[in-house]
Amino acid sequence: MSAVTEGRRRRTGGRRPRWRSRPALVAYGAAAGLVAGLVVGEGIAKDVRLSVDGNETALNTFSGTVRDLLAREGVKVGPHDLVSPPVDSPLANGSEVVVRHARPLRLTVDGRSTTRMVTALNVGEALEQLDLKAARMDQPVSRLRVLPRAGFALRMRTVRRVTVLVGDVRTEATTTAGTVREVLKAERVKLGKGYKVKPGLHAFPAEGAVIRVIKPPPPKPPAPPRTALRTGAAPSSVAALNWAGLARCESGGRAKAVNRSGPYYGLYQFSLPTWRSVGGTKTPIDWSEEEQTYRAQLLYQKVGGRWQSQWPHCGRFLFTR
């Protein structure tokens, strides 16, 4: 035994140091093997963020994929749930994983009920997912109302455009009504004895529907219309034009037709200023077809035959048969 070894033995009382003992060396080796196994088998630990139904958690994990992470954290997902990125995606340091669990939404739209699965967290998000942002809720519910996992029920009404025809008066209406009766009530259309409504009062007013209110015929024929005093006759070249064709295009050939958008009146859809510019009084619908045609011929002469300024869409019918 060397003098150096002998000196070390004396300082330690003749025993080996604890860190060099056989049990210690075995324990150190096992720990080193465990660390090596984690590095080789699981990869390097990563910092990720996991959001489950809006609840966010910061995690440090050895998981290699999104599926592994969800399994470690006990997050179960089903076929209707949203997972982003997909479950088979690899995890990298700094990854963000979002899970939205699907929940049933009992949706009643315009009286028709269905159940839809949504991954939205509140009512507003659900309406965006279902493309119902423009619909109106038929119940006092905030769009920020949280949707529980167990499900929720909503009643909605879509916004639709319909046309109401009362005699010759036409009205364009925007409505959420569930029946034709509700539309007429909102438009203040009063139904008298003998009135007919098509479609029926209980029918659903779909987008683009035309609601016709047909008044009963008067008990007596109306008095003949007054005849205005004419100051002359139109030239034969003007009188020979197809005025009946122009009237069919402008008003369907109805002497008492009224279009509220102008308003425009009569066979040739005169505005009141134009009617008065050619000597007409009252409104065109107060006069006979002959009088209205005479005033239309005066207008044609007044504009020098430039019909495009007065009847841009229908004037071409003056020259056809």
Sine and cosine of phi, psi and omega as CSV:
sin_phi,cos_phi,sin_psi,cos_psi,sin_omega,cos_omega
0.00,0.00,0.68,-0.73,-0.06,-1.00
-0.98,0.20,0.29,-0.96,0.01,-1.00
-0.90,0.44,-0.55,0.84,-0.02,-1.00
-0.93,0.37,-0.72,0.70,0.00,-1.00
-0.89,0.45,-0.65,0.76,0.00,-1.00
-0.89,0.45,-0.63,0.78,0.02,-1.00
-0.90,0.43,-0.66,0.75,0.00,-1.00
-0.90,0.43,-0.64,0.77,0.01,-1.00
-0.88,0.48,-0.65,0.76,-0.02,-1.00
-0.90,0.44,-0.65,0.76,-0.05,-1.00
-0.92,0.38,-0.46,0.89,-0.03,-1.00
-0.97,-0.24,0.24,0.97,0.03,-1.00
0.94,0.34,0.36,0.93,0.03,-1.00
0.99,0.12,0.11,0.99,0.01,-1.00
-0.93,-0.36,0.39,-0.92,0.09,-1.00
-0.96,0.27,0.51,-0.86,0.10,-1.00
-0.88,0.48,0.51,-0.86,-0.05,-1.00
-0.86,0.52,-0.65,0.76,-0.06,-1.00
-0.92,0.40,-0.25,0.97,0.03,-1.00
-0.97,-0.23,0.10,1.00,0.01,-1.00
-0.94,0.34,0.38,-0.93,-0.05,-1.00
-0.88,0.48,-0.73,0.69,0.02,-1.00
-0.85,0.52,-0.65,0.76,0.00,-1.00
-0.90,0.43,-0.68,0.73,0.01,-1.00
-0.89,0.45,-0.61,0.80,0.03,-1.00
-0.91,0.42,-0.68,0.73,0.00,-1.00
-0.90,0.43,-0.69,0.73,0.03,-1.00
-0.87,0.49,-0.64,0.77,0.00,-1.00
-0.91,0.41,-0.65,0.76,0.01,-1.00
-0.90,0.43,-0.67,0.74,0.01,-1.00
-0.90,0.44,-0.67,0.74,0.02,-1.00
-0.90,0.44,-0.60,0.80,0.03,-1.00
-0.92,0.40,-0.62,0.78,0.01,-1.00
-0.89,0.45,-0.71,0.71,0.02,-1.00
-0.88,0.47,-0.70,0.72,0.02,-1.00
-0.89,0.46,-0.62,0.78,0.01,-1.00
-0.90,0.43,-0.66,0.75,0.02,-1.00
-0.89,0.45,-0.67,0.74,-0.02,-1.00
-0.91,0.41,-0.69,0.73,-0.06,-1.00
-0.97,0.23,-0.71,0.71,-0.11,-0.99
-0.98,0.17,-0.57,0.82,-0.13,-0.99
-0.93,-0.37,-0.28,0.96,-0.06,-1.00
1.00,0.05,-0.01,-1.00,-0.03,-1.00
-0.98,0.20,0.61,-0.79,0.01,-1.00
-0.88,0.48,0.57,-0.82,-0.06,-1.00
-0.79,-0.61,0.51,-0.86,0.14,-0.99
-1.00,-0.07,0.86,-0.50,0.00,-1.00
-0.74,-0.67,0.27,-0.96,0.07,-1.00
-0.87,-0.49,0.75,-0.66,-0.01,-1.00
-0.88,-0.47,0.85,-0.53,0.03,-1.00
-0.91,-0.41,0.88,-0.48,0.01,-1.00
-0.88,-0.47,0.94,-0.35,-0.02,-1.00
0.80,0.61,0.66,0.75,0.06,-1.00
1.00,0.02,-0.16,0.99,0.03,-1.00
-1.00,-0.07,0.90,-0.43,-0.13,-0.99
-0.98,-0.21,0.66,-0.75,-0.01,-1.00
-0.72,-0.70,0.67,-0.74,0.11,-0.99
-1.00,-0.04,0.76,-0.64,-0.08,-1.00
-0.77,-0.64,0.48,-0.87,0.20,-0.98
-0.90,-0.44,0.89,-0.46,-0.19,-0.98
-0.64,-0.77,0.43,-0.90,0.12,-0.99
-0.99,-0.14,0.06,1.00,-0.05,-1.00
-0.87,0.50,0.65,-0.76,-0.03,-1.00
-1.00,-0.01,-0.45,0.89,-0.02,-1.00
-0.73,-0.69,0.19,-0.98,0.06,-1.00
-0.88,0.47,-0.65,0.76,0.01,-1.00
-0.85,0.52,-0.70,0.71,0.01,-1.00
-0.88,0.48,-0.67,0.74,-0.02,-1.00
-0.89,0.46,-0.72,0.69,-0.02,-1.00
-0.90,0.43,-0.61,0.79,0.03,-1.00
-0.91,0.42,-0.69,0.73,0.00,-1.00
-0.89,0.46,-0.59,0.81,-0.07,-1.00
-1.00,-0.01,0.02,1.00,0.04,-1.00
0.94,0.35,0.49,0.87,0.01,-1.00
-0.99,-0.11,0.93,-0.38,0.00,-1.00
-1.00,-0.06,0.65,-0.76,0.02,-1.00
-0.79,-0.61,0.52,-0.85,0.00,-1.00
-0.91,-0.42,-0.03,-1.00,-0.09,-1.00
-0.91,0.41,-0.42,0.91,-0.02,-1.00
-1.00,-0.10,-0.08,1.00,-0.05,-1.00
-0.98,0.21,0.40,-0.92,0.05,-1.00
-0.98,-0.21,0.80,-0.60,0.08,-1.00
-0.78,-0.62,0.83,-0.56,-0.01,-1.00
-0.70,-0.71,0.83,-0.56,-0.03,1.00
-0.95,0.32,0.16,-0.99,-0.03,-1.00
-0.82,0.57,0.39,-0.92,-0.15,-0.99
-0.88,0.48,-0.45,0.89,-0.02,-1.00
-1.00,0.02,0.09,1.00,0.00,-1.00
-0.96,0.28,0.62,-0.79,0.06,-1.00
-0.95,0.30,0.49,-0.87,0.05,-1.00
-1.00,-0.08,0.67,-0.74,0.11,-0.99
-0.84,-0.55,0.30,-0.95,0.04,-1.00
-0.86,0.50,0.77,-0.64,-0.02,-1.00
1.00,0.01,0.08,1.00,-0.01,-1.00
-0.91,0.42,0.49,-0.87,0.11,-0.99
-0.87,-0.50,0.80,-0.60,-0.01,-1.00
-0.89,-0.45,0.80,-0.60,-0.02,-1.00
-0.89,-0.45,0.77,-0.64,0.06,-1.00
-0.85,-0.53,0.81,-0.59,0.12,-0.99
-0.85,-0.52,0.90,-0.43,0.03,-1.00
-0.98,0.21,0.69,-0.72,0.03,-1.00
-0.95,0.31,0.54,-0.84,0.04,-1.00
-0.66,-0.75,0.60,-0.80,-0.04,-1.00
-0.97,0.25,0.70,-0.71,0.05,-1.00
-0.87,-0.49,0.93,-0.38,0.05,-1.00
-0.99,0.16,0.96,-0.29,-0.17,-0.98
-0.93,-0.38,0.83,-0.55,0.07,-1.00
-0.91,-0.41,0.94,-0.34,-0.03,-1.00
-0.91,-0.43,0.87,-0.50,-0.02,-1.00
0.79,0.61,0.62,0.79,0.07,-1.00
1.00,0.05,-0.10,0.99,0.01,-1.00
-0.96,-0.27,0.78,-0.62,-0.13,-0.99
-0.96,-0.28,0.67,-0.75,0.12,-0.99
-0.60,-0.80,0.30,-0.96,0.10,-0.99
-0.92,-0.40,0.83,-0.56,-0.02,-1.00
-0.87,-0.49,0.58,-0.81,0.07,-1.00
-1.00,-0.07,0.81,-0.58,-0.01,-1.00
-0.79,-0.62,0.47,-0.88,0.08,-1.00
-0.96,-0.29,0.22,0.98,0.03,-1.00
-0.95,0.32,0.46,-0.89,0.02,-1.00
-1.00,-0.10,-0.30,0.95,0.02,-1.00
-0.61,-0.79,0.10,-0.99,-0.09,-1.00
-0.88,0.47,-0.69,0.73,-0.02,-1.00
-0.86,0.50,-0.70,0.71,0.03,-1.00
-0.90,0.44,-0.63,0.78,0.00,-1.00
-0.89,0.46,-0.67,0.74,0.00,-1.00
-0.92,0.40,-0.56,0.83,0.08,-1.00
-0.92,0.38,-0.69,0.72,0.02,-1.00
-0.86,0.50,-0.60,0.80,-0.06,-1.00
-1.00,-0.06,0.14,0.99,0.01,-1.00
0.83,0.55,0.71,0.70,0.02,-1.00
-0.86,-0.51,0.47,0.88,-0.05,-1.00
-0.88,0.48,-0.55,0.83,-0.05,-1.00
-1.00,0.09,-0.17,0.99,-0.01,-1.00
-0.96,0.29,0.37,-0.93,0.00,-1.00
-0.95,-0.33,0.69,-0.73,0.00,-1.00
-0.97,0.25,0.66,-0.75,-0.03,-1.00
-0.99,-0.12,0.40,0.92,-0.01,-1.00
-0.42,-0.91,0.44,-0.90,-0.05,-1.00
-0.98,0.19,0.99,0.12,-0.01,-1.00
-0.79,-0.62,0.77,-0.64,0.05,-1.00
-0.95,0.31,0.56,-0.83,0.05,-1.00
-0.94,0.34,-0.21,0.98,0.07,-1.00
-1.00,-0.02,0.03,1.00,0.00,-1.00
-0.87,0.50,0.82,-0.58,-0.02,-1.00
-0.94,0.35,0.69,-0.73,0.04,-1.00
-1.00,-0.03,0.88,-0.48,0.02,-1.00
-0.96,0.29,0.40,-0.92,0.03,-1.00
-0.87,0.49,-0.50,0.87,-0.06,-1.00
-0.95,0.32,-0.31,0.95,0.02,-1.00
0.88,-0.48,0.16,-0.99,-0.06,-1.00
-0.42,-0.91,0.35,-0.94,0.00,-1.00
-0.84,-0.55,0.69,-0.72,0.01,-1.00
-0.73,-0.68,0.62,-0.78,0.12,-0.99
-0.91,-0.41,0.81,-0.59,-0.09,-1.00
-0.78,-0.63,0.37,-0.93,0.16,-0.99
-0.75,-0.66,0.75,-0.66,0.03,-1.00
-0.98,0.19,0.41,-0.91,0.04,-1.00
-1.00,-0.09,0.83,-0.56,-0.09,-1.00
-0.77,-0.64,0.44,-0.90,0.09,-1.00
-0.96,-0.27,0.77,-0.63,0.01,-1.00
-0.73,-0.68,0.29,-0.96,0.02,-1.00
-0.90,-0.44,0.73,-0.68,0.04,-1.00
-0.92,-0.40,0.85,-0.53,0.04,-1.00
-0.93,-0.36,0.91,-0.41,0.07,-1.00
-0.91,-0.41,0.98,-0.20,-0.13,-0.99
0.90,0.44,-0.84,-0.54,0.03,-1.00
-0.99,-0.15,0.09,1.00,-0.03,-1.00
-1.00,-0.09,0.81,-0.58,-0.07,-1.00
-0.93,-0.38,0.73,-0.68,0.01,-1.00
-0.75,-0.66,0.76,-0.65,0.11,-0.99
-1.00,-0.07,0.78,-0.62,-0.08,-1.00
-0.78,-0.62,0.55,-0.83,0.15,-0.99
-0.96,-0.29,0.77,-0.64,-0.16,-0.99
-0.56,-0.83,0.41,-0.91,0.20,-0.98
-0.89,-0.46,0.24,0.97,-0.10,-0.99
-0.89,0.46,0.51,-0.86,0.02,-1.00
-1.00,-0.05,-0.25,0.97,0.00,-1.00
-0.64,-0.77,0.32,-0.95,0.07,-1.00
-0.88,0.47,-0.61,0.79,0.02,-1.00
-0.84,0.55,-0.68,0.73,-0.01,-1.00
-0.91,0.42,-0.61,0.79,0.04,-1.00
-0.88,0.47,-0.74,0.67,-0.03,-1.00
-0.90,0.45,-0.61,0.79,0.03,-1.00
-0.90,0.43,-0.68,0.73,0.00,-1.00
-0.91,0.42,-0.55,0.84,0.01,-1.00
-1.00,0.03,0.08,1.00,0.05,-1.00
0.86,0.51,0.64,0.77,0.07,-1.00
-1.00,-0.05,0.90,-0.44,0.00,-1.00
-1.00,-0.06,0.74,-0.68,-0.02,-1.00
-0.99,-0.16,0.85,-0.52,0.03,-1.00
-1.00,-0.07,-0.04,-1.00,0.00,-1.00
-0.90,0.43,0.74,-0.68,0.04,-1.00
1.00,0.10,-0.01,1.00,0.02,-1.00
-0.95,0.31,0.57,-0.82,0.09,-1.00
-0.87,-0.49,0.61,-0.79,-0.02,-1.00
-0.81,-0.58,0.79,-0.62,0.06,-1.00
-0.79,-0.62,0.80,-0.61,-0.12,0.99
-0.92,0.40,0.09,-1.00,-0.10,-1.00
-0.88,0.48,0.28,-0.96,-0.07,-1.00
-0.88,0.48,-0.45,0.89,-0.03,-1.00
-1.00,-0.07,0.02,1.00,-0.02,-1.00
-0.95,0.30,0.43,-0.90,0.03,-1.00
-1.00,0.09,0.80,-0.60,0.00,-1.00
-0.99,0.12,1.00,-0.04,-0.04,-1.00
-0.96,0.28,0.19,-0.98,0.05,-1.00
-0.84,0.55,0.77,-0.63,0.03,-1.00
0.99,0.14,0.07,1.00,-0.03,-1.00
-0.90,0.43,0.54,-0.84,0.09,-1.00
-0.92,-0.39,0.89,-0.46,-0.02,-1.00
-0.98,-0.22,0.88,-0.47,-0.04,-1.00
-0.96,-0.27,0.82,-0.58,0.10,-0.99
-0.96,-0.27,0.91,-0.41,-0.09,-1.00
-0.97,-0.26,0.89,-0.46,-0.01,-1.00
-0.99,0.17,0.51,-0.86,0.06,-1.00
-0.94,0.35,0.45,-0.89,0.01,-1.00
-0.90,0.44,0.53,-0.85,0.00,-1.00
-0.92,0.40,0.51,-0.86,-0.01,-1.00
-0.89,0.46,-0.47,0.88,0.01,-1.00
-0.77,-0.63,0.53,-0.85,0.04,-1.00
-0.90,0.45,0.58,-0.81,0.00,-1.00
-0.91,0.42,0.44,-0.90,0.04,-1.00
-0.89,0.45,0.56,-0.83,0.01,-1.00
-0.87,0.50,0.63,-0.78,-0.03,-1.00
-0.92,0.40,0.48,-0.88,0.06,-1.00
-0.92,0.40,0.47,-0.88,0.03,-1.00
-0.93,-0.36,0.83,-0.56,0.01,-1.00
-0.96,0.27,0.43,-0.90,0.03,-1.00
-0.98,0.19,0.89,-0.46,0.02,-1.00
-0.99,0.10,0.47,-0.88,0.00,-1.00
-0.97,-0.25,0.00,1.00,-0.01,-1.00
0.17,-0.99,-0.13,-0.99,0.01,-1.00
-0.85,-0.53,0.48,-0.88,0.01,-1.00
-0.95,0.30,0.52,-0.85,0.08,-1.00
-0.84,0.55,0.46,-0.89,-0.05,-1.00
-0.87,0.50,-0.54,0.84,0.00,-1.00
-0.91,0.41,-0.52,0.85,0.03,-1.00
-0.99,0.15,-0.70,0.72,-0.02,-1.00
-0.89,0.45,-0.44,0.90,-0.05,-1.00
-0.98,0.20,-0.16,0.99,0.02,-1.00
-0.93,0.38,0.29,-0.96,-0.08,-1.00
-0.99,0.11,0.97,0.24,-0.03,-1.00
-0.94,0.34,-0.51,0.86,0.05,-1.00
-0.91,0.41,-0.62,0.79,0.04,-1.00
-0.91,0.42,-0.65,0.76,0.05,-1.00
-0.89,0.46,-0.67,0.74,-0.02,-1.00
-0.91,0.42,-0.64,0.77,0.02,-1.00
-0.88,0.48,-0.64,0.77,-0.01,-1.00
-0.95,0.33,-0.67,0.74,-0.09,-1.00
-0.97,0.26,-0.66,0.75,-0.18,-0.98
-0.69,-0.72,0.11,0.99,-0.10,-0.99
0.95,0.31,0.31,0.95,0.01,-1.00
0.96,0.26,0.38,0.92,-0.05,-1.00
-0.97,-0.23,0.88,-0.47,-0.06,-1.00
-0.92,0.39,-0.39,0.92,-0.05,-1.00
-0.94,-0.33,0.36,0.93,0.01,-1.00
-0.93,0.38,0.62,-0.78,0.03,-1.00
-0.73,-0.68,0.76,-0.65,0.11,-0.99
-0.91,-0.42,0.92,-0.38,-0.11,-0.99
-0.92,0.38,-0.33,0.94,-0.09,-1.00
-0.92,0.40,-0.33,0.94,0.01,-1.00
-1.00,0.04,-0.92,0.39,-0.04,1.00
-0.97,0.23,0.40,-0.92,0.05,-1.00
-0.81,-0.59,0.53,-0.85,-0.17,-0.99
-0.75,-0.66,0.50,-0.86,0.26,-0.97
0.98,0.22,-0.19,-0.98,-0.06,-1.00
-0.83,0.56,-0.66,0.76,-0.15,-0.99
-0.94,-0.34,0.21,0.98,0.08,-1.00
0.79,0.61,0.82,0.57,0.09,-1.00
-0.94,0.35,0.63,-0.77,0.34,-0.94
-0.99,0.15,0.39,-0.92,-0.04,-1.00
-0.89,0.46,-0.67,0.74,0.04,-1.00
-0.87,0.49,-0.64,0.77,0.00,-1.00
-0.93,0.38,-0.66,0.75,0.02,-1.00
-0.85,0.52,-0.69,0.72,-0.03,-1.00
-0.96,0.29,-0.42,0.91,0.00,-1.00
-0.93,0.37,-0.32,0.95,0.03,-1.00
-0.93,-0.36,0.41,0.91,0.13,-0.99
1.00,0.00,0.09,1.00,0.01,-1.00
-0.96,0.27,0.52,-0.85,0.07,-1.00
-0.87,-0.50,0.25,-0.97,-0.09,-1.00
0.80,0.60,-0.79,-0.62,0.06,-1.00
-0.80,-0.61,0.35,-0.94,-0.02,-1.00
-0.83,0.55,-0.57,0.82,-0.09,-1.00
-0.95,0.30,-0.12,0.99,0.07,-1.00
-0.99,0.14,-0.07,1.00,-0.13,-0.99
-0.84,-0.55,0.23,-0.97,-0.04,-1.00
-0.95,0.32,0.23,-0.97,0.05,-1.00
-0.88,0.48,-0.62,0.78,-0.01,-1.00
-0.89,0.46,-0.68,0.73,0.00,-1.00
-0.91,0.41,-0.67,0.74,0.02,-1.00
-0.89,0.46,-0.65,0.76,0.01,-1.00
-0.91,0.41,-0.65,0.76,0.03,-1.00
-0.87,0.50,-0.70,0.71,0.00,-1.00
-0.92,0.39,-0.57,0.82,0.06,-1.00
-0.91,0.42,-0.61,0.79,0.04,-1.00
-0.93,0.38,-0.59,0.81,0.09,-1.00
-0.89,0.46,-0.65,0.76,0.01,-1.00
-0.90,0.43,-0.66,0.75,0.01,-1.00
-0.86,0.51,-0.67,0.75,0.01,-1.00
-0.94,0.33,-0.59,0.81,-0.05,-1.00
-0.89,0.45,-0.60,0.80,-0.03,-1.00
-1.00,-0.02,0.16,0.99,0.06,-1.00
0.93,0.37,0.53,0.85,0.02,-1.00
0.98,0.18,0.06,1.00,0.00,-1.00
-1.00,0.10,0.97,0.25,-0.09,-1.00
-0.91,0.42,-0.36,0.93,-0.06,-1.00
-0.87,0.49,-0.47,0.88,-0.03,-1.00
-0.98,0.22,-0.31,0.95,-0.05,-1.00
-0.95,-0.31,-0.66,0.75,-0.02,-1.00
-0.76,-0.65,0.93,0.37,-0.14,-0.99
-0.89,0.46,-0.49,0.87,-0.06,-1.00
-1.00,-0.09,-0.50,0.87,-0.14,-0.99
-0.92,-0.39,-0.17,0.99,-0.10,-1.00
-0.86,0.51,-0.44,0.90,-0.02,-1.00
-0.88,0.48,-0.41,0.91,-0.02,-1.00
-0.94,0.35,-0.26,0.97,0.08,-1.00
-0.87,0.49,-0.39,0.92,-0.12,-0.99
-0.92,-0.39,0.28,0.96,0.05,-1.00
-0.83,-0.56,0.29,-0.96,0.04,-1.00
-0.76,-0.65,0.00,0.00,0.00,0.00
